[in-house]
Amino acid sequence: MQKHLSVITHAAGIVHINRQNGHLFWEEENLDPVVKQYAKKYLVQEGFVEQALGVLNPETNESADLFLDDILRKD
């Protein structure tokens, strides 16, 4: 298993997320602290940190699947 999940962001460039503790570090060293905070919020909001830590719930929503099945059957 890889030690880091790497994500390319528009403002901060490449951000690496440690898969063991969720620590973020940037390839570009001289980033503005505001840009770093923006990138951190984006990565958390979009689920990249959860994905790196392996805590995303991979279970599907059965009610949504049943709804789609009903729509497909009605012709």
Secondary structure, DSSP 8 states (H G I E B T S, - for coil): --SEEEEEETTTEEEEEETTT--EEESSSS--HHHHHHHHHHHHHTTHHHHHHT-------HHHHHHHHHHHH--
